[in-house]
């Protein structure tokens, strides 16, 4: 763990464009199915490998299902790996195999075997809120996500769309949006009936 902050390993949040990216999910139970579903919803091409594939797995959104134990060949052409077998030793073995190829891995409920973790998320249109506790307490992250979801309502989604259109119009006219103070416009939009007016 050389070079890593001992108090906070996962301190650099990032949002990924997974459209068309091959992602491996190992584990066909409830958790593996949930991870695969979330990745598919983000546009990833999902390869799911599991000795047993439960009814929780939505085969219609999973690009490829290999119903057998994990093999190193399952890592071919993969950019990210999520392991959720429920067996610590197997998840650790998969993480090590992926790491040896330079592939980033998330091992469910095992932060020590992760290069990245998956935050608790909530969405309102194109606005996404993500909460992480650095792997310390998924329950707390979920609780805070639910509180954030109360703020990120349909009005916030509408405001994001309105501001995106306004930025695009400025850029299409040859202008830059980098030096604009958007705070007055945000107050105006929220005061018109958004959460900030409550």
HELIX and SHEET records of a PDB file:
HELIX    1   1 UNK A   30  UNK A   41  1                                  12    
HELIX    2   2 UNK A   72  UNK A   75  5                                   4    
HELIX    3   3 UNK A   88  UNK A  100  1                                  13    
HELIX    4   4 UNK A  111  UNK A  113  5                                   3    
HELIX    5   5 UNK A  138  UNK A  151  1                                  14    
HELIX    6   6 UNK A  154  UNK A  172  1                                  19    
HELIX    7   7 UNK A  183  UNK A  191  1                                   9    
HELIX    8   8 UNK A  195  UNK A  197  5                                   3    
SHEET    1   A 5 UNK A  64  UNK A  66  0                                        
SHEET    2   A 5 UNK A  45  UNK A  49  1                                        
SHEET    3   A 5 UNK A  22  UNK A  26  1                                        
SHEET    4   A 5 UNK A  80  UNK A  83  1                                        
SHEET    5   A 5 UNK A 104  UNK A 107  1                                        
SHEET    1   B 2 UNK A 120  UNK A 124  0                                        
SHEET    2   B 2 UNK A 127  UNK A 131 -1                                        
END                                                                             
